[in-house]
Each structure stands twice: as structure tokens, then as C-alpha cells.
Amino acid sequence: MTIQRTNPLHLPWSQWLAPKLNAPELLARAARRGALQHARIFLSSSTDPYTPEERRRGITRRCLEVMREHPPEALVVQTRSPLVLRDAALLAQIENAGVSFSVTTDCERVRRLLEPDSPRITRRIETLARLRGAGVRTQAAVAPLLPCEPRRLAGLLDPVVERIVVDDFFRGDGAGGRRSAGALALLREAGFADWAQPGYAAEAVAVFRGLLGEERVVESQAGFNDVGWLRGA
């Protein structure tokens, strides 16, 4: 990965990073003005807040320290990195905060196909368990839902999360699946054609709801926008 100050147009997505070095200072300035009091913060929608560079720079941690002193109305940290465990104690001190952790399948073959650089499934479940043990509210982001055995995946998630939010390639990319064309082609080539059709998530969602309960399974953007789980509501 290349570290850049600006977007290098010659590099593909995910091959560059532009760290906002003054983010903690800007956040602290806004907090002193009272701007966080009624803010709902999703950290973050485009770049994982726990990239490997975070280990060295600590930008996310310093932002969390600001929010511990000036709690927003709601804070959801979205990641798939076990590095979040470094900040578990800090997150537990922030009112109305929780971690949404990506667990998209229970199948290692599928993970290696579509998320080859991401943590193993067992590591993700372990991370969720440790977060919950530290007093942090947890959500599993099954987004996008990848080929899986729904009953097994539900069983893995049941003891370690408050709830799950499910999205698919066709609703989640905001373009009816056009932005996910490459991933959908990989699925078809690998023999998962049924998981590359519109509406493919419905059967799995029904299984999840049957095993976990209706209230613990939400879908798509509306599910991500609902922050009631942070308050136990």
C-alpha cells in the first residue's frame, strides 16, 4: 500500500491511503463547540479505521479519546481488523458506542476467494467474543452476505453479538450490483451462481431470524442506521 497525502489517480482502489493526520485535533475542536452532543458517528463508511497504518499512527485511538470525553449521541466503529482489541477498554468507556465487525461467511474457501487479505473467520469470532467480554456492545456486519451455511454462521454469531445486519451485493453497492460485477463473476466461476442472483439473501435471512429472533436480524441501510442496539433498546 502507498501512503499518499492526496488521491493518486494512477493507483487502484485499496492500493493507497491518505491519512488525515489532524483528525483528532479537528474533532476535539468540534467537540469543544458542542458539535458531538447530538452527532451519530459511523467510523467509517469507506476506509477501515483499523488499517495496518493505524498501529503506527494511532489516529483512530486519539479520536476515540476525544469521544470518551465528549460522547456523541451514538458511535458505531465498523471494522474487520482484530486491531480494534487494542482499544477495547477505551471503547467500553464511551457511552452509546459499539463495534460492528464484518463476518460475511463461515466458509474459509469463500473468504480466501473474495477477502484473501482479511482475517480468518475464527479470528473474527474470537475478536467479537473478546470485545463483548470487555463490555463493548457488538454487532456482526454480514455485508455483503457471501456463500455460507446459514445455520452454522448463525450459531457462530449468536453468543458474541447483540444482533446482525445483513446486506447483499445488489442493495449494498448502491448500483443494483453493477459495482460488484467483479465479485459476482468470481462467485459464478467458483460454482456459487445461486449466490450471485438478485434476492439471494432472502433464504439466509429467514434462517437467521428463525434461529436468532426477528429483533436481532436487520437488513441493509435501514439496519445500519438503527442505533437502538447501542442502548439495549
Backbone as numpy.savetxt, mean C-alpha at the origin, in Angstrom:
# Nx Ny Nz CAx CAy CAz Cx Cy Cz
18.86 2.17 -9.78 18.01 3.37 -9.78 18.89 4.62 -9.78
18.49 5.61 -10.55 19.21 6.87 -10.62 18.54 7.91 -9.74
19.34 8.59 -8.91 18.81 9.66 -8.07 18.91 10.97 -8.83
17.77 11.64 -9.03 17.71 12.87 -9.81 17.01 13.96 -9.02
17.33 15.20 -9.32 16.59 16.32 -8.75 15.34 16.63 -9.56
15.38 16.32 -10.85 14.23 16.56 -11.72 13.94 15.29 -12.51
12.82 15.27 -13.17 12.41 14.11 -13.94 13.29 13.94 -15.17
14.11 12.90 -15.23 14.92 12.66 -16.44 14.07 11.92 -17.47
13.62 12.62 -18.46 12.64 12.06 -19.40 13.18 10.86 -20.16
14.49 10.69 -20.21 15.04 9.58 -20.97 15.01 8.27 -20.17
14.66 8.32 -18.90 14.62 7.12 -18.08 13.18 6.63 -17.91
12.96 5.30 -17.92 11.60 4.77 -17.74 11.13 4.90 -16.31
9.83 4.81 -16.13 9.21 4.85 -14.80 9.84 3.79 -13.92
10.07 4.14 -12.66 10.64 3.29 -11.62 12.16 3.19 -11.69
12.78 3.83 -12.69 14.23 3.78 -12.81 14.90 5.05 -12.32
14.08 5.97 -11.77 14.67 7.20 -11.24 13.89 7.64 -10.01
14.52 8.46 -9.21 13.91 8.95 -7.97 14.32 10.39 -7.75
13.35 11.23 -7.41 13.63 12.64 -7.14 13.22 12.94 -5.69
14.09 12.70 -4.73 13.72 12.91 -3.32 13.47 14.38 -3.01
12.38 14.64 -2.30 12.06 16.01 -1.89 12.73 16.23 -0.53
13.94 16.70 -0.56 14.78 16.75 0.64 14.22 17.66 1.72
13.50 18.70 1.33 12.98 19.64 2.33 11.55 19.34 2.74
11.04 18.15 2.40 9.65 17.81 2.73 9.37 17.92 4.24
10.22 17.42 5.12 9.92 17.54 6.56 9.82 18.99 7.02
10.69 19.85 6.50 10.65 21.25 6.89 9.38 21.94 6.38
9.00 21.64 5.15 7.77 22.22 4.61 6.55 21.72 5.37
6.56 20.43 5.73 5.44 19.87 6.48 5.36 20.51 7.87
6.50 20.71 8.51 6.50 21.32 9.84 5.98 22.75 9.78
6.34 23.47 8.72 5.85 24.85 8.55 4.34 24.86 8.40
3.82 23.93 7.58 2.38 23.85 7.39 1.69 23.44 8.69
2.31 22.54 9.45 1.72 22.08 10.71 1.61 23.22 11.71
2.60 24.07 11.76 2.56 25.21 12.70 1.45 26.19 12.35
1.04 26.19 11.08 -0.08 27.05 10.67 -1.42 26.37 10.92
-1.39 25.13 11.38 -2.63 24.41 11.63 -3.18 23.68 10.43
-2.37 23.55 9.36 -2.87 22.99 8.12 -3.11 21.48 8.20
-2.53 20.80 9.17 -2.70 19.35 9.25 -3.91 18.93 10.06
-4.46 19.83 10.81 -5.50 19.49 11.76 -6.67 18.75 11.13
-7.07 19.17 9.94 -8.21 18.54 9.26 -7.78 17.84 7.96
-6.51 17.51 7.87 -5.98 16.90 6.65 -6.06 15.38 6.71
-6.40 14.78 5.58 -6.32 13.34 5.41 -5.14 13.06 4.49
-4.15 12.37 4.99 -2.89 12.20 4.26 -2.72 10.75 3.85
-2.48 10.54 2.54 -2.16 9.22 2.00 -0.71 9.26 1.56
0.13 8.49 2.21 1.57 8.55 2.02 2.07 7.22 1.44
2.15 7.08 0.10 1.76 8.05 -0.89 1.20 7.31 -2.10
0.65 8.05 -3.03 -0.09 7.43 -4.13 0.79 7.01 -5.29
1.97 7.58 -5.44 2.78 7.29 -6.62 4.12 6.64 -6.29
4.76 7.03 -5.21 6.07 6.49 -4.85 6.01 5.90 -3.45
6.51 4.69 -3.28 6.53 4.08 -1.97 7.36 4.94 -1.02
6.83 5.29 0.14 7.59 6.14 1.08 8.78 5.42 1.71
8.89 4.11 1.47 10.00 3.35 2.03 10.83 2.71 0.92
11.25 3.52 -0.05 12.22 3.06 -1.04 13.55 2.81 -0.32
14.47 2.06 -0.93 15.78 1.86 -0.29 16.49 3.15 0.08
16.25 4.22 -0.67 16.90 5.50 -0.38 16.46 6.06 0.97
15.25 5.70 1.41 14.75 6.17 2.71 15.63 5.69 3.86
16.23 4.53 3.71 17.10 4.01 4.77 18.24 4.98 5.06
18.71 5.64 4.02 19.83 6.57 4.18 19.37 7.99 4.52
18.29 8.43 3.90 17.90 9.84 4.04 16.94 10.10 5.20
16.04 9.14 5.49 15.12 9.32 6.60 14.09 10.41 6.41
13.73 10.70 5.16 12.75 11.76 4.91 11.38 11.37 5.44
10.96 10.17 5.18 9.65 9.71 5.66 9.61 9.73 7.18
10.65 9.26 7.82 10.66 9.23 9.28 10.53 10.64 9.86
11.24 11.59 9.29 11.16 12.96 9.81 9.78 13.57 9.58
9.11 13.18 8.49 7.73 13.64 8.28 6.80 13.03 9.33
7.02 11.76 9.64 6.21 11.12 10.68 6.43 11.77 12.04
7.63 12.19 12.31 7.91 12.87 13.58 7.13 14.18 13.67
7.00 14.88 12.54 6.19 16.10 12.53 4.74 15.75 12.83
4.24 14.67 12.21 2.83 14.31 12.39 2.55 13.73 13.78
3.56 13.23 14.43 3.36 12.81 15.83 3.06 14.03 16.70
3.72 15.13 16.42 3.50 16.35 17.20 2.27 17.12 16.73
1.91 16.96 15.48 0.76 17.67 14.89 -0.08 16.65 14.12
-0.86 15.82 14.80 -1.58 14.72 14.13 -2.59 15.23 13.10
-2.57 14.66 11.90 -3.61 14.99 10.92 -4.91 14.29 11.30
-5.96 14.61 10.58 -7.24 13.93 10.82 -7.11 12.44 10.56
-6.33 12.08 9.54 -6.10 10.67 9.23 -4.79 10.56 8.46
-4.06 9.47 8.72 -2.81 9.20 8.01 -2.78 7.73 7.63
-2.68 7.46 6.33 -2.51 6.10 5.83 -1.16 6.02 5.13
-0.28 5.16 5.61 1.02 4.94 5.00 0.90 3.71 4.10
1.06 3.92 2.80 0.94 2.83 1.82 2.33 2.37 1.40
2.63 1.09 1.63 3.96 0.58 1.30 3.90 -0.92 1.05
4.97 -1.46 0.52 5.16 -2.90 0.47 6.55 -3.26 0.97
7.16 -2.32 1.69 8.52 -2.52 2.17 8.56 -2.82 3.67
9.25 -3.87 4.07 9.43 -4.15 5.50 10.20 -3.07 6.23
10.81 -2.13 5.52 11.50 -1.02 6.18 10.56 -0.23 7.07
9.26 -0.31 6.82 8.28 0.40 7.65 8.39 -0.03 9.11
8.90 -1.23 9.36 9.04 -1.69 10.75 9.99 -0.82 11.55
10.93 -0.19 10.89 11.82 0.74 11.58 11.04 1.81 12.33
9.88 2.21 11.77 9.10 3.30 12.32 7.83 2.83 13.03
7.76 1.55 13.36 6.54 1.01 13.96 6.19 1.72 15.26
7.16 1.92 16.14 6.88 2.57 17.42 6.42 4.01 17.21
7.00 4.68 16.24 6.62 6.06 15.94 5.20 6.11 15.37
4.87 5.21 14.47 3.53 5.18 13.90 2.48 4.90 14.96
2.81 4.06 15.93 1.86 3.74 16.99 1.54 4.95 17.86
2.40 5.95 17.83 2.20 7.15 18.65 1.39 8.21 17.93
1.11 8.02 16.64 0.37 9.01 15.86 -1.11 8.65 15.88
-1.91 9.54 16.39 -3.35 9.30 16.47 -3.96 9.19 15.08
-4.88 8.24 14.92 -5.59 8.05 13.65 -4.65 7.77 12.49
-3.64 6.93 12.75 -2.69 6.54 11.70 -2.70 5.03 11.53
-2.39 4.57 10.34 -2.30 3.14 10.08 -1.47 2.87 8.85
-1.12 1.60 8.67 -0.31 1.18 7.52 -1.15 0.31 6.61
-1.18 0.66 5.34 -1.80 -0.14 4.29 -0.67 -0.84 3.55
-0.58 -2.17 3.67 0.56 -2.91 3.15 0.11 -3.77 1.97
0.84 -3.70 0.87 0.46 -4.41 -0.35 0.73 -5.90 -0.23
-0.34 -6.68 -0.35 -0.24 -8.14 -0.44 -1.19 -8.54 -1.57
-0.66 -8.75 -2.75 -1.50 -8.87 -3.93 -1.81 -10.31 -4.34
-1.12 -11.28 -3.74 -1.32 -12.69 -4.08 -0.75 -13.56 -2.97
-1.08 -14.83 -3.00 -0.47 -15.79 -2.08 0.49 -16.71 -2.83
0.71 -16.45 -4.11 1.45 -17.34 -4.99 2.83 -16.74 -5.32
3.88 -17.41 -4.94 5.23 -16.91 -5.21 5.53 -16.88 -6.70
4.99 -17.82 -7.45 5.22 -17.80 -8.90 4.68 -16.51 -9.51
3.49 -16.11 -9.07 2.89 -14.88 -9.58 3.69 -13.67 -9.11
4.10 -13.68 -7.87 4.90 -12.55 -7.37 6.17 -12.39 -8.19
6.86 -13.49 -8.47 8.10 -13.41 -9.25 7.84 -12.93 -10.66
6.67 -13.25 -11.20 6.32 -12.84 -12.55 6.06 -11.34 -12.65
5.27 -10.80 -11.71 4.82 -9.41 -11.82 5.48 -8.46 -10.82
6.00 -8.97 -9.73 6.63 -8.11 -8.72 7.98 -8.70 -8.32
8.88 -8.90 -9.27 10.11 -9.64 -8.98 11.04 -8.97 -7.98
10.95 -7.67 -7.84 11.83 -6.95 -6.92 11.19 -6.69 -5.56
10.01 -7.23 -5.34 9.28 -6.97 -4.11 9.52 -8.07 -3.09
9.21 -7.83 -1.81 9.43 -8.85 -0.78 8.58 -10.09 -1.00
9.08 -11.20 -0.51 8.31 -12.44 -0.56 7.01 -12.30 0.23
6.05 -13.13 -0.09 4.75 -13.06 0.56 4.87 -13.32 2.06
5.67 -14.31 2.43 5.83 -14.61 3.85 6.42 -13.42 4.60
7.32 -12.69 3.97 7.91 -11.51 4.60 6.85 -10.42 4.79
5.95 -10.29 3.84 4.91 -9.27 3.95 3.94 -9.61 5.09
3.55 -10.87 5.19 2.65 -11.27 6.27 3.34 -11.08 7.62
4.61 -11.42 7.69 5.37 -11.22 8.93 5.43 -9.74 9.30
5.63 -8.89 8.31 5.68 -7.45 8.56 4.36 -6.95 9.12
3.25 -7.38 8.53 1.94 -6.98 9.04 1.73 -7.46 10.48
2.14 -8.68 10.76 1.99 -9.22 12.11 2.80 -8.40 13.12
3.99 -8.03 12.74 4.84 -7.25 13.66 4.31 -5.83 13.85
3.78 -5.24 12.78 3.17 -3.91 12.91 1.99 -3.97 13.88
1.14 -4.96 13.69 -0.04 -5.08 14.56 0.39 -5.34 16.00
1.43 -6.14 16.17 1.92 -6.40 17.50 2.49 -5.17 18.17
2.93 -4.21 17.36 3.46 -2.96 17.90 2.36 -1.93 18.16
1.11 -2.31 17.91 0.00 -1.39 18.16 -0.37 -0.51 16.99
0.08 -0.86 15.78 -0.23 -0.08 14.58 -1.43 -0.72 13.88
-2.40 0.07 13.50 -3.53 -0.44 12.74 -3.06 -0.81 11.33
-3.58 -1.92 10.81 -3.08 -2.44 9.54 -4.22 -2.76 8.58
-3.92 -2.55 7.33 -4.82 -2.87 6.22 -4.00 -3.57 5.15
-4.55 -4.57 4.50 -3.90 -5.19 3.36 -4.46 -4.59 2.08
-3.57 -4.08 1.24 -3.97 -3.56 -0.07 -3.79 -4.68 -1.09
-4.87 -5.35 -1.43 -4.85 -6.39 -2.45 -5.14 -5.69 -3.77
-4.16 -4.91 -4.21 -4.39 -3.96 -5.29 -3.12 -3.76 -6.12
-3.13 -4.26 -7.35 -4.24 -4.98 -7.96 -4.26 -6.45 -7.51
-5.44 -7.01 -7.46 -5.58 -8.42 -7.16 -4.91 -9.23 -8.27
-3.96 -10.08 -7.87 -3.26 -10.96 -8.80 -3.77 -12.39 -8.63
-3.48 -13.26 -9.57 -3.93 -14.65 -9.43 -3.54 -15.23 -8.07
-4.52 -15.86 -7.43 -4.30 -16.37 -6.09 -5.32 -17.46 -5.79
-5.14 -18.10 -4.65 -6.17 -18.99 -4.11 -6.87 -18.17 -3.03
-8.05 -17.62 -3.29 -8.65 -16.64 -2.39 -8.82 -17.12 -0.96
-9.18 -18.38 -0.76 -9.37 -18.87 0.60 -8.04 -18.85 1.37
-6.99 -19.23 0.71 -5.69 -19.24 1.37 -5.22 -17.82 1.67
-5.38 -16.92 0.71 -4.96 -15.54 0.93 -5.75 -14.91 2.06
-7.05 -15.16 2.10 -7.87 -14.65 3.20 -7.39 -15.19 4.54
-7.02 -16.47 4.57 -6.54 -17.06 5.81 -5.23 -16.46 6.27
-4.36 -16.10 5.34 -3.10 -15.47 5.70 -3.32 -14.06 6.28
-4.29 -13.35 5.71 -4.51 -11.95 6.10 -5.38 -11.80 7.34
-6.26 -12.73 7.56 -7.25 -12.62 8.64 -6.64 -12.21 9.98
-5.58 -12.85 10.47 -5.09 -12.51 11.80 -4.19 -11.28 11.87
-3.86 -10.67 10.73 -2.84 -9.61 10.78 -3.34 -8.25 10.30
-4.62 -8.15 9.87 -5.11 -6.86 9.39 -6.50 -6.56 9.95
-6.80 -5.26 9.98 -8.15 -4.82 10.35 -9.12 -5.16 9.22
-8.64 -4.97 7.99 -9.50 -5.17 6.83 -8.64 -5.27 5.59
-9.27 -5.57 4.43 -8.54 -5.57 3.17 -9.29 -4.68 2.18
-8.53 -4.06 1.29 -9.12 -3.29 0.20 -8.65 -3.92 -1.11
-9.60 -4.22 -1.98 -9.32 -4.95 -3.21 -9.55 -4.04 -4.41
-8.60 -4.08 -5.33 -8.78 -3.37 -6.59 -8.29 -4.29 -7.71
-8.63 -3.95 -8.95 -8.21 -4.78 -10.07 -7.55 -3.93 -11.15
-7.05 -4.58 -12.16 -6.33 -3.87 -13.22 -7.22 -2.92 -13.99
-8.51 -3.19 -14.07 -9.38 -2.43 -14.95 -9.95 -1.19 -14.27
-10.22 -1.26 -12.98 -10.67 -0.07 -12.25 -9.49 0.70 -11.69
-8.48 -0.01 -11.24 -7.40 0.62 -10.49 -6.46 1.47 -11.30
-6.32 1.21 -12.61 -5.37 2.02 -13.37 -5.99 3.28 -13.93
-7.31 3.46 -13.72 -7.98 4.68 -14.16 -8.16 4.80 -15.66
-7.85 3.72 -16.38 -7.96 3.78 -17.84 -8.56 2.50 -18.40
-9.37 1.82 -17.59 -10.03 0.62 -18.07 -9.09 -0.51 -18.45
-7.90 -0.53 -17.84 -6.94 -1.58 -18.11 -5.89 -1.24 -19.14
-6.04 -0.10 -19.82 -5.08 0.25 -20.89 -3.68 0.48 -20.33
-3.58 1.08 -19.16 -2.25 1.32 -18.58 -1.63 0.05 -18.02
-2.43 -0.97 -17.86 -1.94 -2.25 -17.32 -1.77 -3.29 -18.42
-1.71 -2.85 -19.67 -1.67 -3.79 -20.79 -0.49 -4.74 -20.69
0.66 -4.26 -20.28 1.84 -5.10 -20.19 1.67 -6.21 -19.17
1.15 -5.88 -17.99 0.92 -6.88 -16.95 -0.13 -7.88 -17.38
-1.19 -7.41 -18.02 -2.25 -8.31 -18.48 -1.72 -9.28 -19.54
-0.84 -8.81 -20.40 -0.24 -9.68 -21.41 0.62 -10.75 -20.75
1.37 -10.37 -19.71 2.19 -11.36 -18.99 1.32 -12.44 -18.36
0.19 -12.03 -17.79 -0.71 -13.00 -17.18 -1.24 -13.98 -18.22
-1.64 -13.48 -19.36 -2.16 -14.37 -20.41 -1.09 -15.34 -20.87
0.13 -14.84 -21.07 1.22 -15.69 -21.53 1.57 -16.76 -20.50
1.37 -16.45 -19.21 1.72 -17.38 -18.15 0.59 -18.36 -17.83
-0.51 -18.28 -18.56 -1.61 -19.22 -18.35 -2.68 -18.74 -17.39
-2.72 -17.42 -17.12 -3.71 -16.86 -16.21 -4.71 -15.98 -16.95
-5.16 -16.44 -18.12 -6.04 -15.61 -18.95 -7.31 -15.22 -18.23
-7.84 -16.09 -17.37 -9.09 -15.78 -16.66 -8.91 -14.60 -15.70
-7.67 -14.36 -15.28 -7.38 -13.26 -14.36 -7.03 -11.97 -15.11
-7.21 -11.98 -16.40 -6.88 -10.81 -17.21 -8.10 -10.30 -17.97
-9.30 -10.61 -17.43 -10.55 -10.19 -18.05 -11.29 -9.23 -17.12
-12.02 -8.26 -17.67 -12.84 -7.38 -16.82 -13.77 -8.19 -15.93
-13.87 -7.80 -14.67 -14.73 -8.48 -13.73 -14.10 -9.68 -13.06
-12.80 -9.90 -13.31 -12.16 -11.11 -12.77 -12.10 -11.12 -11.25
-12.20 -9.98 -10.61 -12.04 -9.92 -9.15 -13.30 -10.33 -8.39
-14.45 -10.37 -9.04 -15.72 -10.54 -8.34 -15.77 -11.84 -7.54
-15.32 -12.92 -8.10 -15.39 -14.22 -7.41 -14.51 -14.21 -6.17
-13.30 -13.68 -6.30 -12.39 -13.62 -5.15 -12.95 -12.73 -4.06
-13.53 -11.59 -4.43 -14.12 -10.69 -3.44 -15.23 -11.38 -2.67
-16.04 -12.16 -3.37 -17.12 -12.90 -2.70 -16.55 -13.89 -1.68
-15.45 -14.54 -2.03 -14.81 -15.47 -1.10 -14.27 -14.71 0.10
-13.58 -13.61 -0.16 -13.03 -12.80 0.93 -14.13 -12.38 1.91
-15.25 -11.91 1.37 -16.34 -11.43 2.23 -16.98 -12.58 3.01
-17.06 -13.73 2.38 -17.63 -14.87 3.06 -16.77 -15.33 4.24
-15.45 -15.19 4.11 -14.54 -15.65 5.15 -14.18 -14.58 6.17
-14.07 -13.34 5.73 -13.62 -12.27 6.61 -14.76 -11.40 7.13
-15.91 -11.46 6.47 -17.03 -10.61 6.85 -17.15 -9.44 5.90
-18.38 -9.04 5.64 -18.64 -7.95 4.70 -17.93 -6.67 5.07
-17.92 -6.35 6.37 -17.38 -5.06 6.82 -15.87 -4.98 6.70
-15.20 -6.10 6.53 -13.73 -6.09 6.49 -13.18 -6.12 5.06
-14.05 -6.11 4.07 -13.61 -6.17 2.68 -14.23 -5.00 1.93
-13.39 -4.09 1.47 -13.85 -2.92 0.71 -13.16 -2.93 -0.64
-13.68 -2.11 -1.56 -13.18 -2.18 -2.92 -12.80 -0.82 -3.48
-11.81 -0.85 -4.33 -11.43 0.22 -5.24 -11.20 1.55 -4.52
-11.37 2.65 -5.25 -11.03 3.97 -4.71 -11.86 4.32 -3.49
-13.13 3.97 -3.51 -13.99 4.26 -2.36 -13.46 3.58 -1.11
-12.92 2.36 -1.26 -12.36 1.65 -0.13 -11.13 2.34 0.43
-10.26 2.83 -0.46 -9.08 3.55 -0.01 -9.46 4.87 0.67
-10.53 5.50 0.19 -10.93 6.79 0.76 -11.57 6.66 2.14
-12.09 5.49 2.45 -12.74 5.27 3.74 -11.67 5.08 4.82
-11.60 5.98 5.78 -10.58 5.91 6.82 -11.17 5.56 8.18
-12.42 5.06 8.20 -13.04 4.70 9.45 -12.27 3.63 10.22
-11.55 2.75 9.50 -10.79 1.68 10.15 -9.69 2.21 11.05
-9.24 3.43 10.82 -8.20 4.02 11.65 -8.70 4.36 13.04
-10.01 4.49 13.16 -10.60 4.84 14.47 -11.35 3.67 15.06
-11.26 2.52 14.42 -11.99 1.37 14.91 -13.46 1.43 14.61
-13.83 2.34 13.70 -15.25 2.52 13.37 -15.64 1.63 12.21
